[in-house]
Structures are given as structure tokens and as C-alpha cells.
Amino acid sequence: MIDAKHNHSQTLFSLRYKIILVFLLFIFFIMAYRAVELALASPLPPSVIGDAPKVRRGVIFDARGHELAISRDTVSVGIKPLEARLQLEGVDVLARVTGVPKTEILQKIKSSEKFFYLRRKMPIEEAASLRKLDMAGLVLQTEPDRYYPNGNLASQILGFTGVDGEGLSGIEFGQNSILAQPRAKTPTSGISNQDFIGQNIHLTINSFVQHQLEKTLARGLTESVSKHAMGVILETPTGKVLAMSSQPDFDPNNPTKAAEGTRKNLPISFQYEPGSTFKVFTMAALLRENMLDDKHEYFCPGYFEYKGTRISCTHKHGKETFTDVMKNSCNYGVITASWQLPVLKLYENLKAFGIGSTTEIALPGEAKGHLPSPKDWDYFLKMSIPIGHGVSVTPLQLAVAANAIGNDGNFMPPMLIDHITDSQGNVVERFSPKAKYRVASLENSRKIRATLREVVKSGTGTGADLGLKEFDVCGKTGTSIKSDKRGYTDKYQASFVGFFPCDKPEITILLMFDEPRGEYHQGATVAAPAFRRILREIIPAIHVGELRQVRALPTAQYRSISTEKSQMPDFQGFSKKELLFQVLSKFPGDHKFEGSGYVVSQNPKAGAAITPPYSFSFRLSFPDE
């Protein structure tokens, strides 16, 4: 009897055990099925659920080591909708923090089955409150994001990245493989062992010079009511690009909000007929072929005509030497001088200056301009190409070509990247400036610059002159008529290309304004003054010559200025050269300098209260004036 009861009890226990086991297995299979269903219905990106390594892009530096583009940690907010439906508490907080309306969040959760991002790459501090939120289906993913600490500065050079971190334009795109390619796995403080750091790129861009160029172009754009303003500044002996910009520009931190066209790097992609700035290269060709006689006189009737085709000058210039021809930007004189030059010879000389070829700068999207083949030259092109029409260039292309004249005939390809380093700062690769070939002799280069000095002293380029005996500049103006498919229009382009100092250039500057619609539209009235303006600002940053001792006026002793920037210093007796250095380096702003010699009056007066932005005016003269 006892054995029967014992067996019954064991059988009952065994049955209960099996029932419980079956029930637990049933629950397990339901949970497993649910997990698989959620995984299939709400798949997460590999970067969220896997161990895929995250590449943190390398830093882009300027020439002085300032950070232009960096990577920083951000938080991407995602939702697994099937899980989120189980618990919707916290949606109010989610809407407030992400900025996505609550109704939109609820609708997405209700209608979606697959994982979706609610907001990508939020600043970590903004997402802090979400980490305390206990909401089903909420995914907070830490990922690196690109940040440009200087906003618009050099934006068209730098470019920008997409939401997944890939470069989409500029250096970010052209050098994407370097910036996103780790030299080695690099565990670093705050970075997972699964993370990698790309290599760093050190540009030749000088942030101060770049800022001054952008500021000058923006001001000129407004004053001339132009469609675009473009500029390039090269270090003459090396070909290094110190600054390059077109205005308007954009903020690479918000590229999708940029106005149409502002993201384009126009100095490398905009093609235009250069007009009279091109006469510099015609002169170089004539000198190289020994076809320019300094004593020959030209008599300009106001136009050049051949077989019924006429090209006009601005007016009748009369008798003039070739120096006068360049000073007056006389079309008749340039065409007449080049008329006997064989087409093939002129073509070969222009090709040697890089006309019709890309400069091969380390940026994507460069145009090559257009130089017609000699077989296509008719009488009109034989007349128009020497004066800069019937041929097209980019602003960078023309700046590089002119730079060869400033560099005593040595053609230097433009250099934008100085060196590359790994995440530890070790130099991986360094680039050195190297002359490609000689395009003009030393004698001819200096002769051209001497002629261009006369252009600035008393010709069409007087608006570019600094008025300083110690600081000679030289250059050439250009005013071209825009053309379209139907022919030439009533729109213009104003430009100026010049060197500083003229005797031994340190920098080459090219400025171009597209469709100026203000009171004036010529290179002499739009681009030349802008050249002077930017040069005044950047001299303290780029001039490598030694300062001469300042000579004191007999009537006023030279005094050092106070370092207090809230009070106007006493500049009485300063030479113009010393004045420029002191004012532009310590009180940057929009200043006026009238006359030459030494300071005899200033406004505000010495001791007056001053606040930025600074705007001073000075009158200077020599003791015997």
C-alpha cells in the first residue's frame, strides 16, 4: 500500500515537472521568436549592434597649426518601433530634446516596423537628459561627427562631409582616403579600442590671410553689387596657396542650408575671358621671341581694324611707347605689337604659362579653361586672344601663370598641402615646392614687372598703389565683356593681378568680380582698390623684409605707442611704413591714409577713447611740404 502511494506520488511529481518544463520551453520559444521578429522587423545598423570599427577622420590644419576641421563625439537617437509601442512613456522628453514634434514621433512609431533614426549626431551635452530616460526601444548611439570651428572660413577649400562621415566636396572629398584611413589602430583616451583615427592634413592656407581675403571680397561684392567675387593669394617663390575664396560662401557645419552655388570653389572652376590682365602674357611672348622694341612708337586711333573687323580701345590714345600701351591698356598697341608674331609661337608661349591646362591643384572639380588650337585661329581670334578675349581661364590658372612673372620666370605649380601626419603627430609625407620649368628669363620677368609698376604708378592700376616708397606694388587691371551662346553681352568682369613687393615679389594676388553692377564696373575702379585694401591688412603677416630705421621729423620726436587698445595712441611723426605696421598689426580695421611721408595729423586725436571695430584716418606729408 505504501509502495502504491509512493509510486503515485512520483508519477504526479514527474507529470508536474514535465508540465512546468513544457511551459518554460514554450515561454522560451515565444521569447526567442519575438527576439527574431524584432531583429528582422527593426534591424539595427552594423555600427549600433556590431563591433564594426569606427573611423574618426583626421584633422585638417592651416599652415600655422590652427584646426580647420575636426571630429567630435555626438549622439544619434534611434527608435526600434516594435519595442517602443510597448511603452510610450517619455515621448514628451524625447520630443523636447530632439526637436521632433511629439505627433510625428508617435506616427513614426505606429507606422514603422524597421529601426529608424529620429535625429543624427546631436551634441553630447544636448542628449544628456535622454540617457536618464527609461523608454523601451530607445537607442542612443555615440558616433564621431565633423565640425568646422571657424564656420565659413575656407569653406570651399575644406568642403564638407555627409551624415555617414564620407567627404562630399573640397579637401574632405579629394583627400577622403587619407583623412579616413588610419595609419594604425590607436587606442586613445576616450576612444574605444575598436575605433581608428585617420591621418591629418596640414594645408598651406594661412587663416589670417584667408580671413582678410574673404572680408575684402565680401565688402567688394556688396559695394560693386557683383554676382560673385573671387580671389587667390599665392606665396610667389613657392607657389603655396595662402588663401583662396569666392563670395558668397557657406557654413560647412550646415551645408544643406547653403544657398545655391555657394558651395562651389569658383577660383578653380569658374571659367571667364580674362581681358587685359592677359596682356601680361602677350608681352612675355613678345619679349621671349625678341619681337618687342622699346623705342618703337605706336599711334592709336582708338581702334584696330583688319579686313572690316574692328576692335575698339577705350579711346584714342595717340602716340605711345609699349610701356604707355600697357599703362593705358591699349588694345590697338597690343594687337599691333603681336600681329607679326606667328600664331603657333604665341600659342606655344601661352601653353607654357599653363593656359588651357589644369593646374593640378589637390582639389576636385578643377576646370582647365580654353585656349583654341592654332588651326582654329581666324583673324578675329588673332586680334582678340592677345588682349584676353576668345580665350578662357580660371582665377587660379591666371594667378599661377602670373606668379611665374613674379618668380623671375620660374613656373611653380600651386601647392595646397604642406604635409600629412598620423594621429601621433608623426610626419607621414611632406611636400616640397618645386619649379616645373622656366617660362621667362630673369631679365624679361623684371622688365615686365617694371612695366607693370608704371601701370600702378600712373596708368589704369593707380587704385592699387599703396603710395609707399618702400612698398612698391605692380600689376595689371582687366575689364572683360561677358559672353554667352548668342555672343557678347552688356555684362562685365573686373579683375586685377599684382605682386608685392614689385622688385622681389613675396606674394601674388588675383581678384575678380563677376558682373559688377554698381556705378563702376572696370578693373581699375572695382578690383584694384580691393587689391590695395587687402594688401594693407596682410602686410604685417606676410612681409619678410627687415624694417628700416624710422627717420624722425625735425618738428616732432618719434614716440612708441601705448599698448592700451581702448585709447588712441599718438602716431605723430611716424613714417607711413611704420604707421602701417603699427596700425594694421595692433588695430585691424578700415583705415584711411592720405598722402606720403610722416604723420602730421590723425583722427581720432591722441588719448581719445576707441573701441573696435577700429576706423582711423591719417594725413601724412614730408617736412618740406
ZASE-560532 format. One record per residue (C-alpha): x, y, z. Coordinates in steps of 0.001 Angstrom, whole numbers, plus 500000, padded with zeros to 6 digits. Layout:
<nuros>
XYZ
...
</nuros>
This chain:
<nuros>
500000500000500000
502795502318500927
504637501461497665
501494502217495639
501157505632497285
504860506327496773
504643505395493078
501561507550492624
503351510471494252
506380510039491989
504176509830488912
502365513014489926
505660514843490552
507033513679487222
503908514883485455
504079518296487146
507767518558486270
507071517785482625
504220520293482520
506413523025484025
509259522145481671
506968522267478643
505573525600479852
509076527074480303
510138525803476912
507013527356475417
507836530693477049
511431530430475827
510359529724472253
507912532634472359
510663534994473601
513136533658471038
510572534068468286
509841537599469485
513544538447469524
513987537156465990
510871539031464892
512178542261466407
515582541745464853
514072541191461444
511445543888461718
513704546503463371
517209545774462080
519897547956463606
522772549417461611
526014547417461974
527581550386463771
524932550031466510
524731546251467080
528093545072465788
531750545573466512
532479547324463218
535384549744463802
534528553435463710
536952555670461852
537438559117463317
538529561406460480
541861563136460780
542212566841461496
542700569477458785
545151572166459942
546164575509458453
549800576484457908
550117577773461473
548683574664463111
545181576022463671
542398573435463434
540113573987460453
538199570684460592
537998568252463500
535964565225464598
533952565258467827
531712562730469583
527983563127469063
524855561114469875
522469559718467264
518968558985468567
517245555907467102
513978554077467697
513080550365467487
509339550903466845
508033547426467782
509623547707471219
508672551371471620
504971550519471192
505118548527474418
505967551635476464
505472555181475233
506358556985478462
508999559627477849
507888560708474380
507369564259475671
511016564440476788
512166562850473530
510264565449471501
511639568347473530
515266567215473336
515353566153469677
513135568943468394
510903566463466557
507170567076467258
505516564519469548
502800563753466980
505439562983464372
507307560651466747
504125558763467633
503147558466463979
506567557075463019
506476554541465866
502961553468464905
503569553172461152
507153551865461082
508435548364461646
512101548876460913
514606550761463043
514848554455462188
516909557420463314
514974560203464944
517935562588464882
521543562101463826
524609563447465527
523299565624468349
525860567389470536
526568565174473555
525510567849476037
522106568203474362
521435564466474565
522489564086478215
518921564012479558
518000561150477207
520437558813478946
518254559039482059
515132558221480076
513808554683480617
511950554239477353
511583550950475548
513054550880472054
515223553973472532
518734553630471063
521475556161471809
524480555658469565
527766557510470052
529460558332466747
532039560861465524
530876563913463585
532746566535461559
532952570045462997
534375573225461485
535277575525464409
535765578609462207
532409578434460453
532610579798456902
536397580258456893
537932578497453866
534687576546453499
535010575968449748
538554574656450188
537667572376453104
534363571123451708
532058569099453967
531057565547454877
527828563567454668
525794562220457562
527761558957457478
531098560792457612
532199560471453979
533756563506452271
531457565123449721
533438568134448440
536706570034448748
539650568576450659
537205566366452565
536288564636449290
539545564866447358
541633563551450280
538955561304451791
541147558192451677
543841559944453731
541534561569456270
539577558349456802
542482555918456537
544088555017459876
547843554689459925
547393552103462686
544917551084465359
545326553766468004
543768553340471460
543393556846472799
541804558328475890
538035558394475409
538172556311472233
537287552617472043
539891550079471020
537594549389468100
537981552975466901
540575554161464400
541915557649463733
542558558899460202
545609560864459142
545881564649459449
546320567081456561
548305570297457021
547378572908454413
549423575864453159
546458578146453924
547177580978456368
543964581543458348
544681585239458924
545328585910455245
542307583771454317
540079585795456646
541312589097455216
540730587871451663
537178586765452487
536455590051454261
537782592116451338
535856590078448760
532640590325450783
532982594103451031
533800594432447325
530870592183446451
528484594494448281
529964597769447057
530114596718443402
526794594824443522
528564591889441858
527206588405441339
530401586745442596
533769587851443952
536826585596443742
540413585768444907
543664583813445102
546785584692447098
549984582752446358
553367582794448039
555385583810444986
558676581908445489
556965578607446384
553538578642444723
551926577873448089
548266578873448270
547982581242451243
544305581993450635
541592581238448099
537913582122448238
534780583094446410
531921585069447867
529202584384448829
530379581285450721
528715578873453157
528944577254456597
530152573637456203
528547572814459554
525171573302457829
525808572556454140
522181571701453367
521161575234454332
523655576829451930
522301578985449112
522630577541445624
526125577823444178
527840578995447376
529468575601447967
531379575739444657
535066576609444719
534849579205441935
538589580088441788
539244576580440420
536023576006438475
534789579381437145
535922579993433551
535998583525432153
537660585652429494
540410587491431396
540542590668429323
543511592975429761
545236591041432571
546077588588429778
548210591239428044
550966590383430547
551467587005428840
551329588503425357
554098590870426413
556075587904427802
555710586074424472
556874589131422507
559938589526424729
560802585837424520
560614585916420709
562641589173420586
559799590999418882
559377593955421225
561258597179420548
561293599594423472
561857602536421135
559057601713418713
556136604130418816
552503603217418255
549804605626417143
546417604526418459
543418605898416515
541027604410419051
540612601015417380
542363598234415454
540798597169412173
541630594434409691
539513593446406659
536423595056408083
536739593558411591
537270596227414227
538247596025417912
537910599251419857
540051600898422512
538571602830425418
539507605992423490
542074607391421062
545458607129422817
547597608729420105
551364608285420113
552729605917422767
555571603517423592
554809599928424589
555088600933428252
552379603518427546
550393600827425752
550391598704428929
549758601744431166
546741602724429092
545697599109428492
545613599981424801
544111597231422653
545467598749419437
549065598719420697
548980595106421966
547340593790418780
549729595737416565
552781594511418501
551630590869418328
550343590960414727
553638589765413247
554071587058415894
553263583667414308
550115582099415722
551948578894416660
554614580842418581
552040582790420595
550091579591421249
553194577750422496
554120580624424791
550625580784426273
550562576994426785
553866577262428638
552150579599431118
549564576877431750
546762578475429748
544254575820428670
545510573240431208
544568572400434771
546990573498437481
546646570035439087
545895571528442480
544920568965445132
541198569709444875
538377568064442933
536396569846440236
539118571952438601
538347573318435137
541101573825432557
539835576854430674
540116577018426902
542873578050424527
541816577459420904
544067575251418773
546182577263416285
544315575686413371
541120577321414629
542508580872414838
540860583219412376
541588586923412024
539248587766414880
540994585371417300
544381586647416145
543218590089417240
541238589115420351
543373586447422080
546385588755422694
544065591115424604
542355588345426603
539208587588424616
538407584385422750
540306582517425481
539115581449428946
540907580826432234
540077580123435864
541142582636438532
543635580120439936
545039579394436494
545660583071435793
547170583610439268
549582580695438757
550559581984435308
551187585493436643
553085584075439605
555776582873437169
556449586509436217
556731587401439895
559053584437440468
561589585626437880
560272583276435203
560052580049437249
556707578303436800
555534576939440157
552542574553440343
550134575609443105
550758573861446420
547849573389448842
549005570520451094
552240571008453008
552443567679454815
550491564755456277
550809563413459830
549452560404461704
547362560612464884
550509560904466990
551794563892465001
554494561978463140
555092563224459597
553947560587457108
554607562567453941
555949566035453239
555598568003450009
558177570494448802
557711573314446286
559478572629443023
559724574733439881
558245572909436895
560304574792434306
561397578296433308
558839580138431212
560581583520431027
564111584797431549
565124586720434642
565690589848432529
562321589621430789
560449588953434044
561958592031435625
561223594101432533
557565593056432666
557325593896436372
558952597278435762
556298597970433128
553542596838435493
554979599170438127
554313602047435733
550747600739435283
550207601147439035
552099604432439376
550370606362436606
548252604031434498
544978602151434905
546193600499438115
546687603586440304
543882602407442569
546111599521443685
549071601684444724
549842601868448437
551569605214447981
554636603999449877
558133604463448553
559321601401450493
556400599273449402
556182599251445621
553455597130444098
552896596325440446
550118594743438487
547599594857435674
543907595661435509
541398593777433401
537869594539432244
536243591921430063
532829591697428474
530886588534429302
529710586311426508
527061583637426166
525842581352423361
524479584351421465
527678586397421690
528942589232423874
526532590763426389
526274594044428280
527746592449431444
531325592822432622
534015591189434727
536567593300436593
539921591944437700
543386592836438935
546535590722439257
549556592092441062
552708591492443072
554139592717446356
556834593987446605
557433594681442938
561232594345442985
561310590900444634
557728589645444997
556697587714448082
553037587291447168
550882587247444041
547233588312444297
544443587833441758
540999589342442381
537996589044440054
534461590433440340
531760588871438193
529056591188436820
529672594338438897
526533596453438611
527474599413440741
528391602880439497
531647601498438039
532446598131436509
536109598363435485
539075596524436952
540602599916437725
537660601023439868
536493597715441383
539371595224441640
542429597494442018
541158599255445189
540257595846446659
543844594720445981
545158597740447888
542716597127450732
543687593534451341
547384594244450929
547263596833453693
545724594257456018
548087591363455354
551479593120455046
552285592522458752
551557588804458313
553453588109455101
556271590646454713
559631589008455436
561885592027454839
563567593930457631
562126597231458792
564282600226458102
565000602579460976
562277605214461125
563593608725460436
562229611322462855
560640614542461678
562603617670462610
559484619097464276
558345616005466155
560150613293468031
559321609676467317
557437608041470185
556474604402470796
552758603772471085
550841602614474113
549706599006474169
546351600071475641
543763599369472941
540974601437474471
542853604700473985
544043606233470711
547886606263470570
549914609258469446
551186608475465937
552656611944465322
555912611695463376
555520608047462280
556609607187458745
553893605672456579
555666602343456575
555933602209460361
552380603505460685
551018600669458538
552785598052460609
551712599506463952
548098600189462995
547347597090460939
549003594668463350
547508596115466564
544303597834465450
542936595914462436
540058597677460734
539084600033457919
541626602870457991
542369605790455653
545872607031454851
546184610304452917
549484611409451447
553038610112451933
555885610813454305
555174611232458022
552061611627460148
551106615273460654
547500614731461816
545310611872462985
541667611179463766
540734610292466492
543174612511468339
545763611021470679
544221609975474000
540645609687472685
538616606639473705
538421603973470972
536566600680470608
536612598014467907
535901597860465051
538632600473464623
538469603155461944
541333605673461922
542347608320459392
545773609899458968
547272612702456906
550941612430456032
553468614707454352
557207615263454035
558894618038456087
559318620394453142
555693620146452007
</nuros>
